[in-house]
Amino acid sequence: MQSRRRGSRRIKGVLLPVRKAIVQSPIGLHARPAAVFVRAVTDLGLPVRIAKEGILPVDARSLLEVMTADFHCGCEVELSVAPEALPAHYSLESAEAALEGLTLLLESGAAA
């Protein structure tokens, strides 16, 4: 069963969206799946971070950082927005929608 949780976090006085997802790609976020995910993040133009328990968040726009973090199949990840670099044209609603799309990508296994 896929587990998608919505939430938000107040960082530096700004309420930012957070999404949790389960990585469904059989090989996790390595090689092609990582590249597909990173390209989707980069295309958004949004400073997304991805984390899992036990590691600090990494820049989801960086293929090297995503692959090095070892997001394996079945692990729960947390997607969030880096508050210090949030583009002015992004509203809270558009950032939420962007994270929701990335969550669906991870949980559908479409990045595989």
KOLZA-224667 format. One record per residue: x, y, z of N, C-alpha, C in turn; residue in one letter. Coordinates in Angstrom, 2 decimals, decimal comma, always signed. Example, Ala and Ser with C-alpha at 12.3 -4.5 7.8 and 13.67 -1.06 7.14 Angstrom:
BEGIN
<pt n_u="+13,19" n_v="-5,69" n_w="+7,80" ca_u="+12,30" ca_v="-4,50" ca_w="+7,80" c_u="+13,20" c_v="-3,30" c_w="+7,80" type="A"/>
<pt n_u="+12,85" n_v="-2,25" n_w="+7,08" ca_u="+13,67" ca_v="-1,06" ca_w="+7,14" c_u="+12,90" c_v="+0,03" c_w="+7,87" type="S"/>
end
This chain:
BEGIN
<pt n_u="+0,84" n_v="-1,19" n_w="+0,00" ca_u="+0,00" ca_v="+0,00" ca_w="+0,00" c_u="+0,88" c_v="+1,24" c_w="+0,00" type="M"/>
<pt n_u="+0,54" n_v="+2,16" n_w="-0,82" ca_u="+1,33" ca_v="+3,38" ca_w="-0,92" c_u="+0,94" c_v="+4,34" c_w="+0,20" type="Q"/>
<pt n_u="+1,93" n_v="+4,99" n_w="+0,75" ca_u="+1,71" ca_v="+5,89" ca_w="+1,87" c_u="+2,12" c_v="+7,30" c_w="+1,48" type="S"/>
<pt n_u="+1,16" n_v="+8,14" n_w="+1,24" ca_u="+1,46" ca_v="+9,53" ca_w="+0,89" c_u="+0,89" c_v="+10,41" c_w="+1,98" type="R"/>
<pt n_u="+1,75" n_v="+11,14" n_w="+2,66" ca_u="+1,28" ca_v="+12,02" ca_w="+3,72" c_u="+1,61" c_v="+13,45" c_w="+3,40" type="R"/>
<pt n_u="+0,63" n_v="+14,30" n_w="+3,65" ca_u="+0,81" ca_v="+15,73" ca_w="+3,45" c_u="+1,12" c_v="+16,37" c_w="+4,79" type="R"/>
<pt n_u="+1,76" n_v="+17,47" n_w="+4,71" ca_u="+2,04" ca_v="+18,22" ca_w="+5,92" c_u="+2,69" c_v="+19,53" c_w="+5,55" type="G"/>
<pt n_u="+3,03" n_v="+20,25" n_w="+6,57" ca_u="+3,76" ca_v="+21,49" ca_w="+6,36" c_u="+4,65" c_v="+21,70" c_w="+7,55" type="S"/>
<pt n_u="+5,61" n_v="+22,55" n_w="+7,37" ca_u="+6,58" ca_v="+22,83" ca_w="+8,41" c_u="+6,88" c_v="+24,33" c_w="+8,36" type="R"/>
<pt n_u="+6,98" n_v="+24,92" n_w="+9,53" ca_u="+7,33" ca_v="+26,34" ca_w="+9,60" c_u="+8,85" c_v="+26,44" c_w="+9,71" type="R"/>
<pt n_u="+9,45" n_v="+27,05" n_w="+8,69" ca_u="+10,90" ca_v="+27,22" ca_w="+8,65" c_u="+11,19" c_v="+28,70" c_w="+8,42" type="I"/>
<pt n_u="+11,97" n_v="+29,26" n_w="+9,31" ca_u="+12,32" ca_v="+30,68" ca_w="+9,22" c_u="+11,08" c_v="+31,56" c_w="+9,07" type="K"/>
<pt n_u="+10,04" n_v="+31,19" n_w="+9,82" ca_u="+8,81" ca_v="+31,97" ca_w="+9,82" c_u="+7,90" c_v="+31,75" c_w="+8,63" type="G"/>
<pt n_u="+8,28" n_v="+30,86" n_w="+7,72" ca_u="+7,49" ca_v="+30,60" ca_w="+6,51" c_u="+6,94" c_v="+29,18" c_w="+6,58" type="V"/>
<pt n_u="+5,65" n_v="+29,03" n_w="+6,33" ca_u="+5,02" ca_v="+27,73" ca_w="+6,31" c_u="+5,25" c_v="+27,09" c_w="+4,95" type="L"/>
<pt n_u="+5,94" n_v="+25,96" n_w="+4,93" ca_u="+6,28" ca_v="+25,30" ca_w="+3,67" c_u="+5,73" c_v="+23,89" c_w="+3,63" type="L"/>
<pt n_u="+5,33" n_v="+23,43" n_w="+2,44" ca_u="+4,76" ca_v="+22,09" ca_w="+2,32" c_u="+5,82" c_v="+21,00" c_w="+2,45" type="P"/>
<pt n_u="+5,37" n_v="+19,86" n_w="+2,96" ca_u="+6,21" ca_v="+18,67" ca_w="+3,09" c_u="+5,37" c_v="+17,49" c_w="+2,62" type="V"/>
<pt n_u="+5,97" n_v="+16,58" n_w="+1,88" ca_u="+5,29" ca_v="+15,37" ca_w="+1,45" c_u="+6,17" c_v="+14,17" c_w="+1,79" type="R"/>
<pt n_u="+5,52" n_v="+13,08" n_w="+2,20" ca_u="+6,24" ca_v="+11,83" ca_w="+2,43" c_u="+5,79" c_v="+10,85" c_w="+1,36" type="K"/>
<pt n_u="+6,73" n_v="+10,05" n_w="+0,89" ca_u="+6,44" ca_v="+9,09" ca_w="-0,17" c_u="+7,27" c_v="+7,84" c_w="+0,05" type="A"/>
<pt n_u="+6,83" n_v="+6,75" n_w="-0,54" ca_u="+7,58" ca_v="+5,50" ca_w="-0,54" c_u="+8,16" c_v="+5,31" c_w="-1,94" type="I"/>
<pt n_u="+9,47" n_v="+5,14" n_w="-2,03" ca_u="+10,13" ca_v="+4,94" ca_w="-3,32" c_u="+9,72" c_v="+3,57" c_w="-3,86" type="V"/>
<pt n_u="+9,12" n_v="+3,54" n_w="-5,05" ca_u="+8,62" ca_v="+2,29" ca_w="-5,63" c_u="+9,50" c_v="+1,70" c_w="-6,73" type="Q"/>
<pt n_u="+10,46" n_v="+2,44" n_w="-7,22" ca_u="+11,34" ca_v="+1,91" ca_w="-8,26" c_u="+12,09" c_v="+0,70" c_w="-7,70" type="S"/>
<pt n_u="+12,10" n_v="-0,43" n_w="-8,42" ca_u="+12,76" ca_v="-1,64" ca_w="-7,92" c_u="+14,24" c_v="-1,44" c_w="-7,57" type="P"/>
<pt n_u="+14,90" n_v="-0,50" n_w="-8,24" ca_u="+16,32" ca_v="-0,27" ca_w="-7,92" c_u="+16,52" c_v="+1,01" c_w="-7,12" type="I"/>
<pt n_u="+15,43" n_v="+1,57" n_w="-6,61" ca_u="+15,53" ca_v="+2,80" ca_w="-5,83" c_u="+15,85" c_v="+3,97" c_w="-6,74" type="G"/>
<pt n_u="+16,41" n_v="+5,02" n_w="-6,15" ca_u="+16,78" ca_v="+6,20" ca_w="-6,94" c_u="+18,24" c_v="+6,11" c_w="-7,32" type="L"/>
<pt n_u="+18,52" n_v="+5,21" n_w="-8,25" ca_u="+19,86" ca_v="+5,02" ca_w="-8,80" c_u="+19,77" c_v="+5,07" c_w="-10,31" type="H"/>
<pt n_u="+20,82" n_v="+5,50" n_w="-10,95" ca_u="+20,94" ca_v="+5,54" ca_w="-12,40" c_u="+19,73" c_v="+6,22" c_w="-13,06" type="A"/>
<pt n_u="+19,03" n_v="+5,49" n_w="-13,93" ca_u="+17,94" ca_v="+6,09" ca_w="-14,69" c_u="+16,82" c_v="+6,64" c_w="-13,80" type="R"/>
<pt n_u="+16,32" n_v="+5,89" n_w="-12,81" ca_u="+15,26" ca_v="+6,45" ca_w="-11,96" c_u="+15,67" c_v="+7,75" c_w="-11,28" type="P"/>
<pt n_u="+16,91" n_v="+7,82" n_w="-10,83" ca_u="+17,39" ca_v="+9,05" ca_w="-10,20" c_u="+17,43" c_v="+10,18" c_w="-11,22" type="A"/>
<pt n_u="+17,87" n_v="+9,89" n_w="-12,42" ca_u="+17,95" ca_v="+10,91" ca_w="-13,47" c_u="+16,56" c_v="+11,43" c_w="-13,83" type="A"/>
<pt n_u="+15,58" n_v="+10,54" n_w="-13,93" ca_u="+14,20" ca_v="+10,95" ca_w="-14,24" c_u="+13,66" c_v="+11,85" c_w="-13,13" type="V"/>
<pt n_u="+13,89" n_v="+11,45" n_w="-11,88" ca_u="+13,42" ca_v="+12,23" ca_w="-10,74" c_u="+14,09" c_v="+13,61" c_w="-10,70" type="F"/>
<pt n_u="+15,40" n_v="+13,64" n_w="-10,84" ca_u="+16,14" ca_v="+14,90" ca_w="-10,79" c_u="+15,71" c_v="+15,83" c_w="-11,93" type="V"/>
<pt n_u="+15,50" n_v="+15,27" n_w="-13,11" ca_u="+15,04" ca_v="+16,09" ca_w="-14,23" c_u="+13,66" c_v="+16,70" c_w="-13,93" type="R"/>
<pt n_u="+12,77" n_v="+15,91" n_w="-13,34" ca_u="+11,44" ca_v="+16,43" ca_w="-12,98" c_u="+11,56" c_v="+17,57" c_w="-11,98" type="A"/>
<pt n_u="+12,44" n_v="+17,41" n_w="-10,99" ca_u="+12,66" ca_v="+18,47" ca_w="-10,01" c_u="+13,23" c_v="+19,71" c_w="-10,69" type="V"/>
<pt n_u="+14,24" n_v="+19,53" n_w="-11,51" ca_u="+14,89" ca_v="+20,64" ca_w="-12,19" c_u="+13,91" c_v="+21,39" c_w="-13,09" type="T"/>
<pt n_u="+13,05" n_v="+20,66" n_w="-13,78" ca_u="+12,06" ca_v="+21,29" ca_w="-14,66" c_u="+11,08" c_v="+22,18" c_w="-13,89" type="D"/>
<pt n_u="+10,86" n_v="+21,86" n_w="-12,62" ca_u="+9,95" ca_v="+22,68" ca_w="-11,80" c_u="+10,54" c_v="+24,04" c_w="-11,46" type="L"/>
<pt n_u="+11,87" n_v="+24,10" n_w="-11,38" ca_u="+12,51" ca_v="+25,34" ca_w="-10,97" c_u="+12,32" c_v="+25,65" c_w="-9,50" type="G"/>
<pt n_u="+12,05" n_v="+24,62" n_w="-8,72" ca_u="+11,78" ca_v="+24,75" ca_w="-7,29" c_u="+12,90" c_v="+24,09" c_w="-6,49" type="L"/>
<pt n_u="+13,41" n_v="+24,73" n_w="-5,44" ca_u="+14,50" ca_v="+24,16" ca_w="-4,66" c_u="+14,02" c_v="+23,05" c_w="-3,72" type="P"/>
<pt n_u="+13,83" n_v="+21,86" n_w="-4,26" ca_u="+13,30" ca_v="+20,73" ca_w="-3,49" c_u="+14,44" c_v="+20,00" c_w="-2,79" type="V"/>
<pt n_u="+14,15" n_v="+19,57" n_w="-1,58" ca_u="+15,08" ca_v="+18,72" ca_w="-0,83" c_u="+14,42" c_v="+17,36" c_w="-0,63" type="R"/>
<pt n_u="+15,24" n_v="+16,33" n_w="-0,56" ca_u="+14,74" ca_v="+14,98" ca_w="-0,30" c_u="+15,57" c_v="+14,39" c_w="+0,83" type="I"/>
<pt n_u="+14,90" n_v="+13,70" n_w="+1,74" ca_u="+15,59" ca_v="+13,13" ca_w="+2,90" c_u="+14,95" c_v="+11,79" c_w="+3,25" type="A"/>
<pt n_u="+15,68" n_v="+11,02" n_w="+4,02" ca_u="+15,13" ca_v="+9,82" ca_w="+4,64" c_u="+15,69" c_v="+9,77" c_w="+6,05" type="K"/>
<pt n_u="+15,11" n_v="+8,90" n_w="+6,85" ca_u="+15,55" ca_v="+8,81" ca_w="+8,24" c_u="+17,03" c_v="+8,48" c_w="+8,30" type="E"/>
<pt n_u="+17,73" n_v="+9,22" n_w="+9,11" ca_u="+19,16" ca_v="+8,96" ca_w="+9,31" c_u="+20,09" c_v="+9,79" c_w="+8,46" type="G"/>
<pt n_u="+19,55" n_v="+10,56" n_w="+7,51" ca_u="+20,43" ca_v="+11,43" ca_w="+6,71" c_u="+19,84" c_v="+12,83" c_w="+6,65" type="I"/>
<pt n_u="+20,70" n_v="+13,79" n_w="+6,47" ca_u="+20,25" ca_v="+15,16" ca_w="+6,28" c_u="+19,64" c_v="+15,31" c_w="+4,90" type="L"/>
<pt n_u="+18,73" n_v="+16,26" n_w="+4,71" ca_u="+18,15" ca_v="+16,48" ca_w="+3,38" c_u="+19,23" c_v="+16,84" c_w="+2,36" type="P"/>
<pt n_u="+19,03" n_v="+16,34" n_w="+1,13" ca_u="+19,95" ca_v="+16,66" ca_w="+0,04" c_u="+19,18" c_v="+17,42" c_w="-1,04" type="V"/>
<pt n_u="+19,91" n_v="+18,12" n_w="-1,87" ca_u="+19,33" ca_v="+18,90" ca_w="-2,97" c_u="+18,82" c_v="+17,93" c_w="-4,04" type="D"/>
<pt n_u="+17,51" n_v="+17,90" n_w="-4,23" ca_u="+16,91" ca_v="+16,98" ca_w="-5,20" c_u="+17,18" c_v="+17,37" c_w="-6,64" type="A"/>
<pt n_u="+17,83" n_v="+18,52" n_w="-6,86" ca_u="+18,22" ca_v="+18,93" ca_w="-8,21" c_u="+19,59" c_v="+18,39" c_w="-8,58" type="R"/>
<pt n_u="+20,26" n_v="+17,72" n_w="-7,64" ca_u="+21,61" ca_v="+17,21" ca_w="-7,86" c_u="+21,59" c_v="+15,69" c_w="-8,01" type="S"/>
<pt n_u="+21,90" n_v="+15,21" n_w="-9,20" ca_u="+21,93" ca_v="+13,77" ca_w="-9,44" c_u="+22,93" c_v="+13,09" c_w="-8,52" type="L"/>
<pt n_u="+24,09" n_v="+13,68" n_w="-8,35" ca_u="+25,11" ca_v="+13,09" ca_w="-7,49" c_u="+24,63" c_v="+12,97" c_w="-6,05" type="L"/>
<pt n_u="+24,01" n_v="+14,02" n_w="-5,52" ca_u="+23,53" ca_v="+13,98" ca_w="-4,14" c_u="+22,41" c_v="+12,96" c_w="-3,96" type="E"/>
<pt n_u="+21,50" n_v="+12,88" n_w="-4,92" ca_u="+20,39" ca_v="+11,93" ca_w="-4,83" c_u="+20,92" c_v="+10,50" c_w="-4,89" type="V"/>
<pt n_u="+21,82" n_v="+10,21" n_w="-5,82" ca_u="+22,35" ca_v="+8,85" ca_w="-5,93" c_u="+23,19" c_v="+8,47" c_w="-4,72" type="M"/>
<pt n_u="+23,95" n_v="+9,40" n_w="-4,19" ca_u="+24,81" ca_v="+9,13" ca_w="-3,04" c_u="+24,00" c_v="+8,85" c_w="-1,77" type="T"/>
<pt n_u="+22,81" n_v="+9,43" n_w="-1,67" ca_u="+21,99" ca_v="+9,28" ca_w="-0,46" c_u="+21,38" c_v="+7,89" c_w="-0,33" type="A"/>
<pt n_u="+21,41" n_v="+7,08" n_w="-1,38" ca_u="+20,93" ca_v="+5,70" ca_w="-1,34" c_u="+19,46" c_v="+5,59" c_w="-0,93" type="D"/>
<pt n_u="+18,60" n_v="+6,17" n_w="-1,74" ca_u="+17,17" ca_v="+6,04" ca_w="-1,53" c_u="+16,73" c_v="+4,74" c_w="-2,21" type="F"/>
<pt n_u="+16,64" n_v="+3,67" n_w="-1,45" ca_u="+16,35" ca_v="+2,34" ca_w="-1,99" c_u="+14,84" c_v="+2,09" c_w="-2,12" type="H"/>
<pt n_u="+14,49" n_v="+1,05" n_w="-2,85" ca_u="+13,10" ca_v="+0,67" ca_w="-3,03" c_u="+12,46" c_v="+0,40" c_w="-1,66" type="C"/>
<pt n_u="+11,31" n_v="+0,97" n_w="-1,45" ca_u="+10,58" ca_v="+0,75" ca_w="-0,21" c_u="+10,89" c_v="+1,73" c_w="+0,91" type="G"/>
<pt n_u="+11,89" n_v="+2,57" n_w="+0,72" ca_u="+12,21" ca_v="+3,51" ca_w="+1,80" c_u="+11,27" c_v="+4,71" c_w="+1,75" type="C"/>
<pt n_u="+10,98" n_v="+5,23" n_w="+2,92" ca_u="+10,14" ca_v="+6,42" ca_w="+3,01" c_u="+11,03" c_v="+7,65" c_w="+2,90" type="E"/>
<pt n_u="+10,64" n_v="+8,55" n_w="+2,02" ca_u="+11,40" ca_v="+9,80" ca_w="+1,85" c_u="+10,49" c_v="+10,97" c_w="+2,17" type="V"/>
<pt n_u="+11,13" n_v="+12,08" n_w="+2,51" ca_u="+10,40" ca_v="+13,31" ca_w="+2,77" c_u="+10,86" c_v="+14,36" c_w="+1,77" type="E"/>
<pt n_u="+9,91" n_v="+14,91" n_w="+1,05" ca_u="+10,18" ca_v="+15,99" ca_w="+0,10" c_u="+9,79" c_v="+17,30" c_w="+0,75" type="L"/>
<pt n_u="+10,66" n_v="+18,28" n_w="+0,65" ca_u="+10,37" ca_v="+19,60" ca_w="+1,20" c_u="+10,98" c_v="+20,66" c_w="+0,29" type="S"/>
<pt n_u="+10,64" n_v="+21,88" n_w="+0,58" ca_u="+11,15" ca_v="+23,01" ca_w="-0,20" c_u="+12,19" c_v="+23,75" c_w="+0,63" type="V"/>
<pt n_u="+13,30" n_v="+24,09" n_w="+0,01" ca_u="+14,34" ca_v="+24,86" ca_w="+0,69" c_u="+13,86" c_v="+26,30" c_w="+0,82" type="A"/>
<pt n_u="+13,60" n_v="+26,77" n_w="+2,04" ca_u="+12,97" ca_v="+28,08" ca_w="+2,20" c_u="+13,83" c_v="+29,26" c_w="+1,76" type="P"/>
<pt n_u="+15,13" n_v="+29,14" n_w="+1,86" ca_u="+15,99" ca_v="+30,27" ca_w="+1,54" c_u="+16,06" c_v="+30,57" c_w="+0,05" type="E"/>
<pt n_u="+15,59" n_v="+29,66" n_w="-0,78" ca_u="+15,70" ca_v="+29,87" ca_w="-2,23" c_u="+14,36" c_v="+29,73" c_w="-2,95" type="A"/>
<pt n_u="+13,27" n_v="+29,88" n_w="-2,23" ca_u="+11,95" ca_v="+29,74" ca_w="-2,85" c_u="+11,73" c_v="+30,88" c_w="-3,85" type="L"/>
<pt n_u="+11,51" n_v="+30,54" n_w="-5,13" ca_u="+11,28" ca_v="+31,58" ca_w="-6,13" c_u="+10,05" c_v="+32,43" c_w="-5,80" type="P"/>
<pt n_u="+10,13" n_v="+33,71" n_w="-6,07" ca_u="+9,05" ca_v="+34,64" ca_w="-5,73" c_u="+7,75" c_v="+34,29" c_w="-6,44" type="A"/>
<pt n_u="+7,82" n_v="+33,68" n_w="-7,62" ca_u="+6,60" ca_v="+33,37" ca_w="-8,37" c_u="+5,88" c_v="+32,13" c_w="-7,86" type="H"/>
<pt n_u="+6,46" n_v="+31,43" n_w="-6,87" ca_u="+5,81" ca_v="+30,25" ca_w="-6,31" c_u="+4,97" c_v="+30,62" c_w="-5,10" type="Y"/>
<pt n_u="+3,70" n_v="+30,26" n_w="-5,14" ca_u="+2,84" ca_v="+30,41" ca_w="-3,97" c_u="+2,91" c_v="+29,11" c_w="-3,18" type="S"/>
<pt n_u="+2,37" n_v="+29,12" n_w="-1,98" ca_u="+2,32" ca_v="+27,90" ca_w="-1,18" c_u="+1,55" c_v="+26,82" c_w="-1,93" type="L"/>
<pt n_u="+0,46" n_v="+27,20" n_w="-2,58" ca_u="-0,36" ca_v="+26,23" ca_w="-3,31" c_u="+0,40" c_v="+25,63" c_w="-4,49" type="E"/>
<pt n_u="+1,16" n_v="+26,44" n_w="-5,21" ca_u="+1,90" ca_v="+25,90" ca_w="-6,36" c_u="+3,05" c_v="+25,02" c_w="-5,88" type="S"/>
<pt n_u="+3,67" n_v="+25,35" n_w="-4,76" ca_u="+4,72" ca_v="+24,50" ca_w="-4,20" c_u="+4,13" c_v="+23,17" c_w="-3,74" type="A"/>
<pt n_u="+2,94" n_v="+23,21" n_w="-3,13" ca_u="+2,27" ca_v="+21,98" ca_w="-2,71" c_u="+1,96" c_v="+21,10" c_w="-3,92" type="E"/>
<pt n_u="+1,46" n_v="+21,69" n_w="-4,98" ca_u="+1,14" ca_v="+20,94" ca_w="-6,20" c_u="+2,40" c_v="+20,32" c_w="-6,81" type="A"/>
<pt n_u="+3,49" n_v="+21,07" n_w="-6,79" ca_u="+4,75" ca_v="+20,55" ca_w="-7,33" c_u="+5,22" c_v="+19,35" c_w="-6,53" type="A"/>
<pt n_u="+5,18" n_v="+19,44" n_w="-5,20" ca_u="+5,60" ca_v="+18,31" ca_w="-4,36" c_u="+4,67" c_v="+17,12" c_w="-4,54" type="L"/>
<pt n_u="+3,39" n_v="+17,39" n_w="-4,72" ca_u="+2,43" ca_v="+16,30" ca_w="-4,95" c_u="+2,77" c_v="+15,55" c_w="-6,23" type="E"/>
<pt n_u="+3,12" n_v="+16,28" n_w="-7,29" ca_u="+3,51" ca_v="+15,63" ca_w="-8,54" c_u="+4,76" c_v="+14,78" c_w="-8,39" type="G"/>
<pt n_u="+5,73" n_v="+15,28" n_w="-7,64" ca_u="+6,95" ca_v="+14,50" ca_w="-7,40" c_u="+6,66" c_v="+13,26" c_w="-6,55" type="L"/>
<pt n_u="+5,75" n_v="+13,40" n_w="-5,60" ca_u="+5,35" ca_v="+12,27" ca_w="-4,77" c_u="+4,72" c_v="+11,18" c_w="-5,65" type="T"/>
<pt n_u="+3,85" n_v="+11,58" n_w="-6,54" ca_u="+3,22" ca_v="+10,62" ca_w="-7,45" c_u="+4,25" c_v="+9,93" c_w="-8,33" type="L"/>
<pt n_u="+5,24" n_v="+10,67" n_w="-8,79" ca_u="+6,30" ca_v="+10,09" ca_w="-9,61" c_u="+7,05" c_v="+9,02" c_w="-8,83" type="L"/>
<pt n_u="+7,42" n_v="+9,30" n_w="-7,59" ca_u="+8,15" ca_v="+8,33" ca_w="-6,77" c_u="+7,31" c_v="+7,10" c_w="-6,45" type="L"/>
<pt n_u="+6,03" n_v="+7,32" n_w="-6,15" ca_u="+5,19" ca_v="+6,22" ca_w="-5,71" c_u="+4,61" c_v="+5,40" c_w="-6,86" type="E"/>
<pt n_u="+4,63" n_v="+5,93" n_w="-8,05" ca_u="+4,10" ca_v="+5,18" ca_w="-9,19" c_u="+5,15" c_v="+4,25" c_w="-9,78" type="S"/>
<pt n_u="+6,40" n_v="+4,48" n_w="-9,42" ca_u="+7,48" ca_v="+3,70" ca_w="-10,02" c_u="+7,77" c_v="+4,16" c_w="-11,44" type="G"/>
<pt n_u="+7,16" n_v="+5,27" n_w="-11,87" ca_u="+7,33" ca_v="+5,76" ca_w="-13,24" c_u="+8,77" c_v="+6,16" c_w="-13,53" type="A"/>
<pt n_u="+9,53" n_v="+6,42" n_w="-12,49" ca_u="+10,93" ca_v="+6,78" ca_w="-12,69" c_u="+11,79" c_v="+5,56" c_w="-13,00" type="A"/>
<pt n_u="+11,21" n_v="+4,38" n_w="-12,91" ca_u="+11,98" ca_v="+3,15" ca_w="-13,15" c_u="+12,22" c_v="+2,94" c_w="-14,56" type="A"/>
end
